[in-house]
Amino acid sequence: MTLSFVEPPETRYARIGDDRVGYQIFGDGPDVIYFAGMSSAIDVRWEEPQFAGFLRRLGSFCRLIGFDRRGSGVSDALPPGQLPTWETFVDDVRAVLDDVGSERACVFAVQDAGPTGILFAASHPDRTSALILGNTAARYIRAEDYPSGLPPEQAEGILHAIEEAWGTEGIAAIAEPSRRDDATFARWYAKFNRASMRPRQAAAYLRDVMNLDVRETLPLVRVPTLVLHAVDLRIIPIELGRHLAEAIKGARFVELPGAGMSLWTVAAERVLTEVEEFVTGFRRGPEPDRVLATVLFTDIVGSTERASSLGDRRWREVLGRHEDLAGGTVSAFRGRLVKTTGDGILATFDGPARALRCAGEMRTRLKGLGLEMRMGLHTGEIELLGEDIGGIAVNIGSRVMAEAAPNEILATGTVRDLVVGSQIEFADRGARVLKGLPGEWQLVEAMV
């Protein structure tokens, strides 16, 4: 996924009477309106690097329009006790398209927003150029003429689990099992869901969703349709996605690996390749596995001595609090925690100024634990190796950190040159030879 220095787009509002529907728009190309259902918070989604990268890649080949429907995210709340209906959701889609001047758009609806996408495409073919459905269904509960649906007792179990976990870190293990052991992701995902919908409203809405049935509408969809579905998704079994593709004339069905609800966690590159070809007729293939990023290495000063003085149990507690604080700070500055290194971390950022400010904030927070840190930063090309990274830029960042004094944030001259105008000040620390690297490297201390 390509990292970028692009800032999140401006949030704007379309009006429906006295209500306002928040939306964002960016990119160039055919219009695509992308929306989810209950998990929708257009501002908070940019805080998750993988989600942000997915959206930016979409915006590289289309004009991407995203919105929070009324009753969720940044949009106006519904009257007390009122749940969002599919009719109001369709009205929201139409209002946003009108506000951005879009006559026809590809409707890209995921998860519980899928039925609304189906209804919109069937009732407004003049406004719909194509339809993309991701990890969704026309009906969820099993019926005599719908044996692939969820058994009622299983659906009730899923409902109960989501209701109990909504807004907590436990929701990540249910909806995105591949990220269940990523504490930073779990914190962000809990925040994202809290920003989307309140717990009581989410519980009531989920029960409405489970009783939904738009199967009779499927033959009325007359636009090109692409259906994407994760093979191992438990909450919405793949058989429900196959049913959509079979019932919509001419629909193309694509099976995705994995078990996550969100298309950007399941098989993002595959999804993006399929969507780009579907929308534009052109298939670029996977993104290059080398991208530009700012790497941040940190290390606890005197960790061996501290471990000896505190003892194993107490030291493990300190390390746990260090990892929580460091990971939370990286997330707050829209970085990605690549891994912990025992007594430090490796993180990447799509903007060097944010990386520097993150380092400054992290140093301040960790002082509260009585920890002194040394930190090193470099901006350059990195290799994406699954969840890990590699390449010369990573080696440089590690060597720069090794040169840092206690509580010093050291960076290469490259980082300094890229943040001109940011009002971040630097002190020259001279040219140094870095172990294992050719030539001399100009180093500076960041005053953040």
Buried (B, 14 or more C-beta within 10 A) or exposed (E): BBBBEEEBBEBBBBEBEEBBBBBBBBBEBBBBBBBBBBBBBBBBBBBBBBBBBBBBBBBBBBBBBBBBBBBBBBBBEBEEEEEBEBEBBBBBBBBBBBBBEBEBBBBBBBBBBBBBBBBBBBBBBEBBBBBBBBBBBBBBBBEEEBEBBBEEEBBBEBBEBBBEBBBBBBBBBBBBBBBBEBBBBBBBBBBBBBBBBBBEBBBBBBBEBBEBBBBEBBEBBBBBBBBBBBBBBBBBBBBBBBBBBEBBEEBBBBBBEBBBBBBBBBBBBBBBBBBBBBBEEEEEEEBEBBBBBBBBBBBBBEBEEBBEEEEEEEBEEBBEBBBEBBBBBBBBBBBBBBEBEEBBBBBBBBBBBBBBBBBBBBBEBBEEEEBBBBBBBBBBEBBBEEEEBEBEBBBBBBBBBBBBEEBBBBBBBBBBEBBEEBEBEBEEBEEBEBEEBEEEBBBBBBEB
